[in-house]
Structure formats: C-alpha cells, structure tokens
C-alpha cells in the first residue's frame, strides 16, 4: 500500500506516488505533465517565471507560501527535497564496475588495477544537456558512488532522499549552497543564479555543492611552474598565502575576470563549450585523444611529447597513490582490487570526466605504464556496457594513458571520509586547493 504524503503547498493528503505530479500542478505549466526524458531541458521547464526560489517553491505572486512571499533557508531546502526529481540513467545489470573488473582480470598477468567501487554512468544527451552538461553528469556519477558506498554521505546528500537528482534539481542545490555562503566568488561569477542556465560548470562548483552537505570535498590543481601564483592554495602547500588576493571572506587568484584554481582558460562568460558532452561522442583511441587535445583552441606546444609525458606522469603518480592509499592496499594474488576511495572529478580545458580507477602494467624492462580508468559523460552507457560484456573494444571507452594528457592544466576533486561539524562547515565555505607542478 502506498504511503500517504502531504502537499507542501495546499496541505492535501495523497499517496506518495502522486505527490510529485500533484505538487507540480501548482505551477500551472503543462510541461510538467510530459514524460521526464522529454521535458528535462525544454524551454518551458526553464521558463523565467521559475527563476527564483519564491516562485519555484510557491511563494511570490502566486499567493502560496509565506505571507511576505519570502522563504527562509530551511523552507527552501524542505521544498527542494520534496520537489527534486530523480536523475534518469541506463541501469547496468550487475553493475558497471563489476563488468569492468571482469575485463581487467582477463588481461595480462603483469597488470594490476584499483577501482573505486560502485558508480553509475550518467551520459550527456544531446537535446537535453549537450554542450554544457559534462560537469553536472560527473557530479551525478560521483554522487551515485557516495550514495551507494558511504552511509554517512547518503544520510545528508540531497536531504537524505537516497537518489541522484536530475540536472535542474542539482542547479537548485548549487544555488542553495551559494546562498549559504559556499564559494562566494564563484557565486558572484554566475550572478548567484544557475537554474535554467546552460553555462557549464567545473570542479570548484562540484566541491561547493558537496561541501554544502558537510562533505569534505577537496581540490587538487596540476599545472606548470610559471602559473604557480595563479592558483588558490591551502596554507603549507606550494603556493604561499601572500600570493593570494582576498575578496570578502574568500581567496582568489591574481588574474582578473576568472575564478577557480584552474580556470585561466575557462571564463564563465567566455562562451567556451564542453565540446565532448554529446550523445554522439565517439570512443577515442589513445591516438585520437592525443590528436583532438593537440588541436583544441589555446593549446601551445611548449614541451616535446616526451617531456610532456614525463611531467604529466606526476598526475598519474598522484592518482595511483590516491587509490592505493599510498601503496598500502594489498593485492595478494588478485589483479584487480576495490579501493575505499571515491572517484575523482577530472577537469581540464573544454571537458570533464570521472576517474574510477587506475591500472599499472609492469614491463620486462622494469618500466611501469599507467592507464587512467575513466567514465566519460560523452559516451553512451549502453555502448560501454555492451563492450564490457563482450570484452571487445572496451579499452577505447575506459583507458587513458599518460600520452593522452596533452593539456597544460588539470584539476581533480574528491571527497574525504566523514561529515564536517558546524565549525568545519564554516571553513569549508572558502574554497582552496593544493597545487602540484607538472
């Protein structure tokens, strides 16, 4: 028997399964009655009449809600918990990561792999979020892991709903994070509003959103020595506090008009698109990855390919040490093990992906070759699943070697265990990072 729920707007008691539909009728918008996949990013779904929380939650001129038309933070969160919509994704029978483990185990005896555990793949869909949705999709992937594997995170994420919300709902959660004081400079760059926007986001926005739930989201920056002073940093890292300019309660890079530890190429208003966030994105071989990255706008070939691979090995080493917990993880007779670490939000100029593990191949000459194991929002989940089940061509979707890392700057976001207390929450409102030279 269906549980009973109460409408937050008219106090009508009705079955829980009907609450979402009923509450949406208060908005008097026919688009809410269409199937979820079709309506997700239609113009009416992002109508400007829903541009502020008072309208969206039933306040303002509608006459529903608070007497003064203004909702306090607790009420906004309660409203969002009730109205948020579960994000849709292709469910992989048996789990995508288990399929990946089977493929990795079938490879040569000289390989060792570490995986992050359960992750759902959320693909970008051309008519919904093509060209801008990669960041949101990676947040969904990271959130799917947190909800499945981290009980303390499940209790606090998205109001304890237990599911990963769709992109419009995530946009509302980010607005709430900003309003609560998380990442004030980043909020200013978006003019405090992201709902309904097709502007792309980055790892700093991911960190702000997750931190607003008390999660210890951390940021790592990788870049050239000459750019060192342009990055945010935590005290004691390779960038000193004297290099930073204070803006309000936050810290910002010296470079004007840009925000974020890695965003020199990534102006919020610069019209740069997430070019690979497409339903039709094709799996890339290592050669195709390198070619595409080399040809992307703004790239300058300062180092030789060999020098660049050597410098970018630093990033590979970090990822290996991260998943292996500084080599304390024990393989025994196994070639594939699962780590307790969260996946990594992996950002670079023009695109972002989710790192779900890493593989090392031990060569006879003693050299070790690493492959990042990534899930790309630009790939179709069904195609990834099929390649893994058939064990044919899956490497093109998943593996990325050091020679494919052609960008000058990279950024990672991950989540440390535990939930912050009230005092720590205040500190988490100011975003910072640790800089590592490439």
N, C-alpha and C positions, 0 to 999 in steps of 0.2 A: 504494500500500500504506500502511495506517495506521501511524503511528509508535507505538513502544512507550513506555509510561509506568509509573511505579511508584507504587502507592498509598502515601500518606504515613502510613497507619495500620497496615497489615499487610504492607507491602513486596511485595505481589503485583504481578507484571509483567503488564500487559494493554494492549490497544490504547488509544491516547489518546482515541479517540472514546467509550470506555466508562468512562473514569476518573471523570467526574463522577457518573454513575449508581452506579458501584461504591462510591465514597467515601461517598456519601450513605446507602448501605445500612448503614454502621456506626452510623448514628443510630437505626436500627430504627423509622423513622417512615414510615408508608405514604404520607403526604402528599408525600414527595419523589418518589414514583413517578408522580404525576399530571402532566398536561401543564403546562408553565411558566406559561401565562397563567392557568390555573385556580387554581394553587396559590400565586400570588405573595404574596398577603396574607391567606391563610386563617389561622384561629386556630391550627391545628396547626403552620403554618410559623413562627409566632411563639410557640410553646409556651415556657413559662417554664423548662423543663428545658434550653433552649439559651440561657439568659440570660447566661451568662458564657463567656469565650473558652475556658476549660479544658474545658467540656463540648462547646462547638461544635467545637473542634479535636481532640477525642478524649481529653482529659485527665480529671481529676476521678475520679468514682466508676466510670467505665467501665473503668478499668484499662488504657486505651490511652493512650500518650503518655509523658510524663516520669515518672520514679519517684516524685517528690514531688507529682505532679499539677499542677504549675505550669509554664507555658510561658513562655520568655523572649520578648522582643520580636521577635527575628529569627525565631524559630519561629512566632510568631503571624502575622507577615507572610507567611512562606512558606506557612503553612496557608491563609491567606485568598487568596493568589494562586492556589492550587490549587483552592479550593472556590468562589470567586466565580462568579456566574452572569451571563452577558451580558444586558444590558437589551434588551427587545424594543421595536421601534418599526416604524412603517409606512415602508418604504423607498420613496422617491420616485425614479422612473426619471429619470435625467438630473440629479438634484439639485434640491432645493427652491430654493436661492439662484439657480440659473440660470433657473428659471422666473420668479422674482421680478424678476430683471434684465430679462428679456424684456418683462414687463408695464411696468416703469418706463420702458424705452426707447420704448414705444409711446405714452407720454403726451406732453404738450405740449412745444414747443421750449424753453420758458422754465424747465424743471425740470432740476436736477442732483441726482444721488443717489450715495451712497457706501455700499457693502455690505462686510460683514466677511469674506466668503469662505464656505467650506463650513460648513454647520450642518445637523444632523439635528433634526427636530422630535420631541420626546417629549411625548406627550399624557397627561394625567391620565385614569385610568379609574375610573369611579365605584365599582365593587365592589372595586377594589384600593387606590387611594390618594385617592379623592375626599374633599375637605375638608381634606387636610393635605399633599398631595404636590407642590404647586407648586414649593417650594424645591428638592426633590430633582430634579424634572423639569428645572428650569433649570440645575442642576449638570450633568445629563446632556447638555443642549444645549451648554453651554459646553465640556464635556469632548469632545464629538464634534468640535467645531472644533479643539481643541488636538491631538487625536489625528490629525486629517486634515491639518492645516496646519503644525504646529510639531513638527519632528522631535525636538528636544531634550525636549519635553514627552512625546511618545509613548514615549520610552525610559524615562521614570521613572514615568509615571502608572499607577497600579493594578498595580505590579510589572512593568511592561513587557508587560502582557497584550495590548495593542493594541485592546481593545474597551472600551465603556462598560458598567460593571456595572449590575445592577438595584438597586432601592432598598434591600433588605435588605443587600446587599453594600456599598453606599455607607455605610450606617449603621455597619457594622463598620469601614470605613476611617476614619470620623469618630471612632469610639471609640479607634482606634489613635492618631490624631492627638492626641486629648486625653491619652492615656496617655503620649505622648512629650513632653507639656508645651505643646502648641499651644493657645492660648486657654484658659488655666486657669479664669478666671472663667466663661466660657461653659460649660465642662465642669461646673463646680460647679452651675450653674443646672439642668442636666439630671441632676444626681447621678451624673455620669460614665457614664451609660448612655442609649443612644438606640435600640439594636437592638430591634426589635419594637414600638417606640413609634409612635403616630400623632400625636405632637406635631409641629407644624410648625416649620420652621427658617427662618433668614434669611440675609442676605448675609454676616454675620460668620461663620456656620458654613461657608458656601461657601469663604470666604477661609481659614479654619483648615484645612479639608480639603486644599485645593490647596497651601497653604504647606507642609504636611507632606511633600509630594513634592519640595520645593525650588522650587516655582513662586512667582514674585513677585506674588502676588495683592494688589491694592491696593483700598482702600475710600475712597469719596467720600461725604460727607454734605451734604445740602442741607436747610436749614431756616430758620426765622425768627430774626432777630437776638436776640430775647428768650430764645431757647432755646440761645444760643451756649455757655453754660457747661456745658450738659448733655452735650456731645459729647466723645468721645475725639479727640485730635489728635496730629499729629506735630509735633516742635519746629519753630517758624518759621511754622506755619500761623496762621489767625486766632484760634485758641484757645490761650492760653498754658498751659504745663505747670503753673503754680501753681493752675490751676482744677481739677486732677485729684486724685483720692484714690487713693493707691497701695494695692493689695491684693495681698500677696505680691509676685510679680515682674511683675504686670500692672497696668494702669491702668484705672480705672473711673469712670463718671460719678458726680456727686454724688447724683443721685436714687436713693433706696433701692429695692430689690426689682426692679430692672430691669437688664438688661445689654445692651450693644451701643450703637454710635454713634447709632442711630436708634430704639431700641426703647421710647420713652416710652409708646406706646400698646400695646406688644406684649409683655406679661408672658408668660413661659414657661408659667406655670400659670394664666393668666387665662382660659383657655377661648376665646380668640379664634381663630376658624377662618379658614382660607384659603377664603373663600366662593366664589371663582370657579374653584377647582380641580375642575371637574366635567366628566365626559364629555359632559354635556348642555348645557354653557355655549354660549350663542348668540353669534354675532359681533355686535359692538357698533358702531353708528354713533357719530360724534362726539357727537351729542346724547344717545344712550343712555349713553355713557361718562360724560358730564358729570352726567346725572341720577342714575345709580347712585352715583357718587362723592359727590355732594352729599348723598344720603340716607343714606350709611353712618354707622354709630354713631360718636359722638365728634367729628364734624365741626362746626366753628364758623365761620360765615361772617363773618370779621372784616373782610376786604377786599372791595371791589366786584369784580365779574368782570373789569373792565378792569384794575384794579390788580393782581389776582392773576395775570392772564395776563402782564402786564408783568414781574412779579417772577419768574414761572416761566420766562420767556424765558432767564433765566440758565442754567437746566438745559439748555435747547435749545442755547444757545451752547456750553456745555461739550461736549455730545455731538458737535456739528459739529466743533469744534476737535480733539476726540479722534480721530474717524475720519479727518479731513482732515490729521491731524498738523500742526495749527496752520496750515492753509491751504497747506501745501507740496505737497499732492497735485495732480497735473496732469490736467485733464480733456481738453485738446485739443479735438477735435471730438466727443468722446463725452459722452453724457448720464448714463451710469452707469459707475462705476469701482469696482474692488475695493480695499479697504484691507488693510494688513498687520496691522491692529489686531484684537484678539479681540472677540467680542461682549461686551455689558455685562449683567451680572446686575442687574435693575431691581426694587428692592423698595420697596413702600410699605405703609401700614397695610392689612392684610387680603388682600393678593395680591402676587404677584411674576411677572415676565415676563422675556423675554430681548430686549434691543435688538440687532438685527442690522444696523442701518444708519440712515441719516437722509437725508431729501430736503429740498431747498430749492426754492421756487418764487419766481421774480423777477417781481414785479408791475410794471405800467406806471408806477405812481406811485413806484417805487423801493423800496417795502416788500418785505421778504423774509418769506415764510411757510415755517415748518419743519414737517415731519412726522417723528416718530419712526417707524421701521420695526421692528415688534416681532413676536415669535412668542410666543403665549400658550399655556401648557400646557392651559388650559381648552377649547381648540378642537380639533376632530378633524383629524388630519393629512390624512385622505382628502378632507375638505371643503375644506381650504386648497389642496391640490393641484389639485382639480377647478376651483376658482375661478381659480387661476393659469393653468391650461392653457386654460381657456375665456376668460380675460381678462374675466370677468364677476363683479362683486361682491367681488373680492379685496381692495379697499381697506378694506372693513369688517373684515377679519381682520387686516390688516397696519398700516394707517396710524393714527397718533395725533397730533393737533395739540396745540398749546400750550393751547388752550381746554379740553382734556380733562384737564389736570393740575390737579386740584382738592384734592389733599392738601397738608397743611402741611409734610410732611417726606418726603424721598425719599433713597434710598441706592443707590449703584452699586458694583459690584465688577467689576474687570477684571484681566487678567494682563499684566504687563510681560514683555518678552523675557528669555531666559536662565534659567539654573539657579543657585540660590544655593549658595555654598560652605559649609563647615561653620560658619564664624564667622557668616556672614549668616543661616544657618538658625536659630541661637540667637536672633538679633534678631527673626526672623520669628515666633517663638513668641508674642510680645506684640503683640496686635492694636492698631492705631491707625488714624487716618483723617485726611483733610483736610476741613475744614469750609468750605462756601461758603454765604453768606447768600442766602436767597430774598427 
